Amino acid sequence: MKTKRIVIYGLALLLVVFFVLTQQLLAGKLFPYSPWHVGFERIEGSRASFLVQRGAVLLDTTMVNEMLPHIETSHQIQFKKKPVLAVFRDEESYLRLSPTRARFCAFPSGCLVVSPRAQQEDQQGVISLRIYIEHELSHLLLFQNMDLLSYFCFPDWLLEGWAVYTSGQRGTSWYPDSLEVCEMIRAGNFMPPAYFKTRHEKEIELDVEYPIAFMYSECACFVEYLITEFGKTEVLGFIHDLLYSRNWRDQFQCSFGRTYDEVEAAFRTGMVD
């Protein structure tokens, strides 16, 4: 009798999990991973696919399709499948279906969600939709070319720094340009790139107006420093090696012949001098 109850409870639990999972895939936070998109029309572009919620404003598909070859060239790798860009009719739908509150977010499933707020801010001249989309497509391209373990091991300072650097995001909207980053570092603000998006980030106090934007631009400056010191070919080689690597610090030393800590210290000194 006890065994029978355990079986019944187990089946009931599986049923609940199944219904919750299905609900989240159909009309919840698992939207970017779902094969079903109720209320969305799928539009196929030459290089990208678009999921457009009924009543939403479609993105400039020509702009997106035309930027993909440039992104592949700057990364020296290719998309393995068409990226999918999802646009929503209102913020309520976006917040209900997207796992993030950010304006944009790329997921390893190959889906990039774009909030209505981002489109409105582009029209108002607050942000550049093109730059942000190029930034996120950089993530999607790398995600498509790395295995699952590398996705969790890939350093965020490089993921975000490379995207900011290649998309030309520094000096736009809230993101300081390289000279402004230098001035902020001279004023005593510095986030060790390796701390970025880790538990150590909370240990650093920054006296800047937009801390997140500063950190993104600083990581881009570090990427630029690596290119200046070691060459773009070597930096791209480092990125490509990390697509199948598990320890970025070991790979850093192997790629550049110096430890990460040594190079970070030289970068900080160079930004101050």
Disulfide bonds with the S-S distance in Angstrom:
none
